[in-house]
Every structure is written in C-alpha cells, then in structure tokens.
Amino acid sequence: MEAYFKHVSKHLREVSLAVLPPTFNGEDDSSVESTDDSLRSSHSEVGMVQVTDLEVPANAMVVIELATKVASLCLEYLSEVQSARSDIERLVKHIENLRITAHDVPKLIQDGARLETLQKMREAVDSARSQLGDVVTKLEATLYIGRRAKAVGRVGLRALKWPFESKDVDMIIANLQRDQDSFAAALQIDQIPEILDMHSEIVLATLPVASGAAFDSHAEEHNTRCYPDTRTELLCQIREWANDPQAESIFWLNGMAGTGKSTISRTVATSFARDSLLGASFFFKRGEGDCGKANLFFSTIASQLVRQIPALVPSVRAAIDADPDVSKKALRHQFEKLILQPLGSIHRTTAIVIVIDALDGCDGEKDVKTIISLLAQANMVRSVRLRVFITSRPELPIRLGFKDIQGKYQGIALLQIPEPVVEQDISTFLGYELARIRNEYNGQAPPYSKLPLGWPGQDVIRTLAQMAVPLFISAATVCRFVEDKAWSNPGGQLKKILEYRAKTFDSELDKLDATYLPILDQLTVGRTDLQRSRILAEFRDVVGPIVLLAQPLPILSLARLLDIPPMTIHGKLNSLHSVLDIPSVGDAPVRLFHLSFRDFLVDPAKRTKNEFWIDQAKYHKTLAERCIQIMEQHLKRDICDLKEPGMLRSQVSQQTINAHLRPEVQYACQYWVYHLEESKYNIKDDDFVHTFLTSHLLHWLEALSLLGRLSDGVFLIRTLPHTAQPDKASDFVEFVKDAEKFIRSYGSIMERAPLQIYGSALIFSPTLCEVKKQQWKKRLSFIKSVGGIKDHWGAQHQTLEGHSDSVTALAFSPDGKTLTSSSGDHTIRLWDAATGMQQQTLKGHSDSVTALAFSPDGKTLASSSGDHTIWLWDAATGMQQQTLKGHSSYITALTFSPDGKTLASGLADCTIQLWDTATGTHQQTLEGHSGSVTALVFSPDGKTLVSSSGDNTIRLWDTATGAHQQTLEGHSYSVMAVAFSPDGKTLASGSDDHTIRLWDTATGALQQTLERHSHSVMAVAFSPDGKTLASGSADCTIRLWDTATGTQQQTLKRHSHSVMAVAFSPDGKTLASGSADCTIRLWDAATGTQQQTLEGHSHSVMAVTFSPDGKTLASGSADCTIRLWDAATGTQQQTLEGHSHFVMAVAFSPDGKTLVSGSADCTIRLWDAATGTQQQTLEGHSGSVMAVAFSSDGNSSLDASGNQRPVGNIHFVNGEWITRSGKNLLWLPPDYRPTCTSVYSHTLALGHSSGQVTVFQFVSAE
C-alpha cells in the first residue's frame, strides 16, 4: 500500500507541475501562498469577464497542488500511525479521484467552455480548495508536534497521532465528493455519448471472457443451424415464449446426446440476434478451458450485454470500480453485481434473451445448480423482460437444479417430440446436406464420374433417416463421412453406410455403432491380421488419449505430451475428419465433433464387441506418466524469470506465462492428478509419483500459482492418499498430508506472490515438517538461516482473514463443507472449510451481525443483526430469501429447530421470539428472563428450547406450548453461551464468572463445574461424539475438556483478542474459532499441540537489540523481564529481572559489556551483559522511559524516543513484508508480524506480541 501511496503522491506532483503555469511551480513550501498571490494579482489586473474565465481553472490548479500535499503528508503518517491506516487509505484514494477530475478543468479555456459552465463549477472548485487547505493545515500542525517527539517510535509506540477521527474523515470525503460530483457533472455536459463509449471500452477491457463461448464466435462459425422446414413447431414455441410477457423467465430444452440441442441453440441465438433481442450467449464445451467452467460465465454474459445494451455501461462500470475483482468473486456476487443490478437500472419494453447451450458441459455439479438457481432470479428484474433459454442433457445435477426452481421455468424434452416429426426433420437435413455434397463433388469431378442429378434419391434418404432417428448427430456424422475425400467418392462412401442397414439396432448405443463403425472399419478393411493389429494399436495410442484429455490440445502440444512425432499423429488423424475436428492451423486444438464418439469408444459393455474399444484406465495411466515426465523436464524455480521474490502474480503478463509454460506443460500441471485417479493406479513409496512430488512439489505449486490454479492444489493433493496402496505407501501418505498442511497454511501468499513458495511458505513452515526438510535447499538464495520458528504444525490449520471488525459468530453447514462467519463489519462471509478460500460475502445488514444459524438441510442460512432484523439467505446462491421484521430490540441469538420449521431469536429486551420459517410469520413470544438473552439452543429432539441470559440464569421452554419448564441457577454472573450434548442429556453453559457448568437436562441438577479460564467464557460447543467440549474465552484461549471427567485436555493459544465463537465440523476433526482479533482459526481437534522455539516471555516483546558483535540478542517485554539469547542458535542464555513494569527499551554499550534498559516503572537499569547482574538503577523520570541509547564513547547513556536505525539500512519491516532496497523480499504471516525490530549487519530480529522472537540471517545483497 505504501508503494501505491508513493506512486499517487509522485503522480499528483508530476501532474500538478505539468498543468500549473510557472508562477505555481515553485519548489519551496510557499507554493500555496504564491498561488493565492497570483490569483489576487489576476483579480487586479484583468477585467471581470476575464477573471471569470481564468479563476475556475486557476483554482483547479491549486486543488491539484493541495492534493499533492495531502498525499505526501499522508505518506508520512502511514509509516507511523497504524491505527488510522484505513482512514488514511480512504482519504488518499478519494484525493486521487478528485485529482483526476480536477485535471480536466484547465482544458475548459482551450475548449471554449461556456460561461454558464464556468459559473456552475466555480463554487464547487472553491469549496474543494478550501476543504483541502484546512486538511493540509491540520496535517502539518500535528506532524510538527509529532516530529518533536519522534524518538518514542523506537519501542513500538507512536508519538505521532492522526489528527482526524473516522467521522471527521467521513465528513471530509463527503464534502469533497459533493464538490467533485458538481464540477464533474459540469464537465460532462454535451459529452454523454463520448463518455459512454469511453466507459464501455473500459468495461470491456476489464471483464474477462471465455474465448469462443459466444454463438457467433469463430469456434462456432462452421457449426450447423437448423435447415429450413426443420424444427418449425419447436422454434415457433420458443419464439412465443420469449415474446410472452406472462411466460416464465427460463425455457429448458433437454435431450440426450446427439439429438440436436446445440443446433437448435445456434438457430435460436441467430434468430434473436437478427431481431435485436439477443442479449448474450454462452455455449459450454466440456474439457475446453474456460468454455467448460463456470468461473467466467457471468463476466462473459455481462461483457456481451454491455455491447448490446450501452445503457448498462454506467452500472457495470460502477460495479467494477467498487470492486475491481468482482469477476473473480463467487458466482452469486458476480450475478448480482454484473447482471441483476445493472439490468434493474434500465427500462426496456422488448425482451432480452440469453442463450445458454450444453449446461451439462459445465464442470462442477455445484456450479451447475448455482447457475440454475441464480438465473431463476431473472423474474426479480421488473424493468426489463429477461428471458433465459437453456439446453442440456437431462443429467441428475441439472434435474435436481430445476426441481429446486419448480414453477419458475418452462420446459420440453426432445424425446417428447413425436418420432415422425423428428424423422421428417432429419430427412430434410439429409436432403439439404447430400444435395450440397453432390453439387460440390460434381463441380470438380470429370464427366464420367459425376453423380446423378437425383442422387441419392428419396428412398435412400428415408433409409438413412430411419437409421439415425432420434440422433441428429448420427445424420451429421454420416454426411461428414460421405464427404470425406480421404477415402473414395460420395457414392462409394454412402454404399458402405448402407451395408450396415442389414444389421438390427435396438438400443441407443447400437445407434452409435451404426454411426461410427462404418467410418472406423475403413481403417482396417482389406488388411492382414498383423496389419490390422498394428493399426488398431496405433489408433488406440493416438485417439485414446485424445478422447480422454480433460482439455483439447493442438497437434504439436499433443505430440510433445505423448512423445509421438507430430507427423505420425497427423497421419493417424487424417482418416478421421468425419469424427474429429482436425484444424488446418497448428495452434488450434483437435476436438471431438461430438461427445457421443467418446461414449462409443469407452463404453465398458463394448469391450469384447468393439475392436476399437479404448481401455480408459490404461490410457489415463499413460497420460498421468507423461504429464509427470513433462513436468520433471520443464518445471524449475522461478520458471518465468521474475527474479523479484515479492512480485505479485497480477504483475505477470499472460504472454510471459505462456512463453515459459507451453500448453502441454500447463495441461500437465493441471490434470496429472485427474488422470492418475482415473487410472485406478495405487501409489507406493518411492514410485514415480512419490519421486516427482519430493523433487518438484514446490515447482509444481509455483506453476499452479502462475496459472491462477493454486486453489486446485489443495483438492489435488487431498485426492492422492485415497489412491495410495495402504500397506506400501506410509512415507508417501505422510509427505502428502504434510504438503496439504503446507498449502493450506500459506496458500494465500502462494497465490498472490508465486516465489514466496520458496520464501515465506518454506521459511515459516515448522522446522520438522517433511516438506521443509526435503525442500529446504530450494529456498530463496538470500535466506541463510532463520531461528524462532515452531517445530511442528500444531493444532491450527489456517487463519482466515477478511473481516474488518470482530468475528461475532461461526457456523458450519450440516455437510461440513462450508464455514460461515459474521462480524461487526455488518457482513457474513462463507468460506470453503477445506481450503480456507473465501467463497462469498453477504451484505445487507445495516449494523453488526450478531448470530448465525444453518437450517438442518443446509439450504437456508439465518443471520441476525443489531439493525433489529433477521435475514434468511439461500445458502447456495447467497440471495436473500426473506426478512423477518418486528423485533423491538437488539437481536442477540438465533437457532433453528431440528426439523427446520421454527426459528428462535433471542433479544436484548429479555424476550425470545419464535418464527415460522416457511411463511416468515411470528408465532409466539417467550417471556421470563430479566436480562438480555445471550444464547439459544434446541434439544436434539426439538421438544425443548434452552435460553441463557444476563440475569445469570438458564431457562428451559416447551417448544410446543411455549411454557416455561425450569430455571437452572448457579452462575454468579451473566450466562454467555449454552450447548446441548448430541444425546440431549447434558447441557453446557459458559459464563462471565469464568466457569463452565454441565447440567443434567432431565433433572436440572448441576453435574460439574469446569474452572481454568481467567476471563469470561464466551462460547461453548460439544464435539459430534459428545466426548469433548470446547470453550472460547475473553482470555484469548480455547480449551478442550473431557466431558466424562471434566479434566482439561488442551489449551489452544493463538488469538490476540477474546474468542467469541467456537464450532466443531460435523466430522469432529476440525474446530473453528472466531475472535475479536478479526480472524477465524481452524484447528486440528485431535492434536491441539503446538511447539515453538525462542519462546520465554509471557507477554508482549516491546524491544529487541543486538550486541555490537551480533552474537547476543536482548529482548525487553511487558512481562517486566529482559532476556538474552544466543543469536546463532536461538537458545536462551539469561533472564534479567528487576523492573516492576513493562520493559520498553534495551540497548548495548558500544563495547557490548553493559546493557541498559528503560521501563514503564520510570527507571533505567544498567546490567552486566556477561553475568546478568544489575549494576545500578537510575531514577528521576516521572513517566515511562520509552527509549535508551549509549553515547558513541560508551561513557554515558541517553534516554529519549526514536527508532533504532538498522546498520546499513539493509532490511526493513514494511507492514506485512520484509523489504530490501524498497522491494518486497519476504512476506510475514499474521503470527510473525512484529511489535518491534532490530537489525545487526545482515541479521534481522523481530519481537512479537506473543513473547516470541524470530531471527533471520540474510546473505549479503552484494
């Protein structure tokens, strides 16, 4: 961020100098005053009309100059004031926007701006100038005071204070936004068309699209449309649906493979485009990159909509400006921001049709169902008539998706169309195609071989149609075969087809035999048995991999992947033009004309009947082996020659990636695990898979990062243990499980900065983990050694960062795949529980979100808020379903009944409300508590509702009648949390009295009191087996208890603030905790152990320093002690005790013999560095001693404030990065971000709030 600030500040300065006249270009601090003088001079020297012409642009120049000052001043504050970082960033971002608009104002004179335009702008520009002037004055005044006390920064405290509160910044931004809007509007007079064009280009350049997905793309250019007089009734029905204002918003056309769905889609899209009704189209193609995935679906649709409907430009541009990464967000978020909201901003009387073909070709069953669910929201847009036409096979995930939106779509199955109609349509198609083939052949054939004018005749066409029904693909394949010049003339080709007429084909698969066997038999006809065997083997070796590829490849890449000469592959494919789309250009991929060809070749039922049968397992293994060999040959560290360890993936161009990672290498990186899994191969220790991973794991992860596929790495690695041979792969399984922890722990930085795989990820992994031990030599070359890293992974899996305020509640979905969190930042976030990747952010509440609950079926998520509302969300799409209103107070707790029919909410007004989840109606109010309701839980059988309260009690209620059953008393302060055991026999409660109590739910008797927490217990949760109870506390810890004995099993420490929520995953293996430190942490619930080195302080490390010879490190802490460490080994040498308050500063004398310390106890103490004995105490300060230093001769010590400067300015800690020469070097995980730092030569020490010290030894940059 600091780099951005410097860029903005420099850019503002350059622009101001470029537009300001010489009078305004002074380099001294009086530039603003000189500007005022120039303005006053212009007032006195020119006439009134001229003053009006010059005044506005001149004042705009002053605005630019002041903006420069504000950005520059903010940069100084940013490095000193961490607490106001967000406000500073917001202010500078707005200043940059203001500058962009103001920069256009001086052009008004040259462009001959009208006087009325200048008058409209004058007030706004003057107001902005005044506001910025006030900001500059206050920033400079506070900065001057801060500089006087700068030495305080040495111990991590800040003398410099940000002079504005958040509300002040809000007011400044609001005022400047008003001024900016005013003169921006004036600038835009008579420029609306040009602005729309400009914004349209920006939008189109920003939105990523799936190449080849549109109906009119080059990839679809030569694919057929419906011939005249075919599909007439169906096409008429589709057109009537689109134009009917009362029709459902979705039309679903389904049919089995080869029935002509895509042909109909292309015809429908072409027709609607001709009538200006087509908004967008997306033709899914399984296995063809982005056309086979959902990630670019909505951004591609949005891009096409913008081209067709320019009125959408402002809304889509606003969505992109608000979130530049919107196209990378969850599908629901993309749909809402790029489709739904923009369409809702325009008015149109005619329909807007979106055509989606082959939805079954989209990878990911969950994505398919999500797309269907989201598109069903089309009827929410009232200002336009949005229509969505979808085709697909009737596969189970799609059928389930449409079942969920029953009543919101109109559908038809192609099988429902009467067979005589289908046969007639196929006959018409054959008539057109065979006539075209005849005419083209006769046009170049000698007279003696021309085909008769009536060829092939109606009887033959009828026969062919009967053979094909209901598969249009069969008729199309016959025509391609008849036309294939590689064999003989069309008459001879057709004769071969008709020879199969004598055979009986009863099933659909037999229809495929009739389609493809006549073609393939040509490869072996007339050959000897030996030749036949060789031809079939070569066919399988080439065509087998082609039909099994997860994504099609060009011939050259295919040749490299298979290690077969390109000419050999080309020769084998030359006879297969009727079933394979073989490009004439080298960089286009070889594709199947239709997936039914693959079905025909790999069907297990045909193994003994079809001599062309492909053994999937065999060729998947071949592909897996070749993928690994390709990666071993090509992958290496820094494969794209980035050189800079901190370079972000976003800074690397796609051209650079493609130049260093050829298509077959990219393919191998992404799909080797897929082929291995499909091969059914059992991995063993030290086999080719194990050897590859131990040698190239980091190289592979780097490639995935560069390809934007690192999130796939977790899933791929997770797959591998399931393919291992249990009794022969123990080492492999251990390594892979360690690799999964490695990726999960550092995936966020690996994804952002690929080379940090060899930096931060490797360095901060535990010293004894398998990945680190085996890969340590691959670390970045500037790293010599690191001390203070934990030895083992410990219990924590991941830290999930994203919320900007306290995490208030957590909930796992019933299937354990999704973790939801709520926060004081008014949002709910959904996370992938396996990878930790954020899936969605749900926004809508206007106050803190206080509680979360999943319905038992996992389809609905409920959230409550301080805005007095409960929102019910569709958990799959994130769309809001309904809002429950009527609460008169702050909502503090939520829970669903086990059957999902009732939702209970607890309130700060001491009441509990029960709601019908189906209708959203209020059922009843339960009253009895005399304090705020803090938690709610239903018994497993749903018959009892338990509530806890600030009145120190727990109450049990009959859910059928609402009657109060009993009150459990015993806690001495507010009861903050309650939880039922899975069997419903035990109730756990946590309280502000620091205890957890276990109660017998049948009798209400107290069973046990668990005491170990040192502060309020904020959350409790039982494991699914009921044997373990987890508790989260304001003492920042989570404790795990044996519910049978009440003994404490483990204490989990990593949070820096109160633990507000805990939750077990449904399988009990993972424990999630949410904290006021704004993080969610995932723990291994079984182990919970955690070890660290260089640990000894019991509170925050406030200061660190090296001895002059660099051999000893001294640290001062809030635990009142100083500790001396061996800088080489990290072992603790001594503990110096004597201070009665925080040790704020430490320093060595130049000869290293004496150590001086300053403390919040107002004293300075001198210590013998060799023995640790205290030499003397210097008293006299009336306040904390914040910094100490020796004079250069070592004869006196100086206590002041200031930062110890690193020797040679080698390394700096800059936010979350260690930098060198202004460039990011090493990313620091959250737990390793320091409270203080010290540098000696090429050694850097970091002190942490946990009491831990980390020491880095770097190789010299020279």
Order of alpha helices (4+ residues) and beta strands (2+ residues): alpha-alpha-alpha-alpha-alpha-alpha-alpha-alpha-alpha-beta-alpha-beta-alpha-alpha-alpha-alpha-beta-alpha-beta-alpha-beta-alpha-alpha-alpha-alpha-alpha-alpha-alpha-alpha-beta-beta-alpha-alpha-alpha-alpha-alpha-alpha-alpha-alpha-alpha-beta-beta-beta-beta-beta-beta-beta-beta-beta-beta-beta-beta-beta-beta-beta-beta-beta-beta-beta-beta-beta-beta-beta-beta-beta-beta-beta-beta-beta-beta-beta-beta-beta-beta-beta-beta-beta-beta-beta-beta-beta-beta-beta-beta-beta
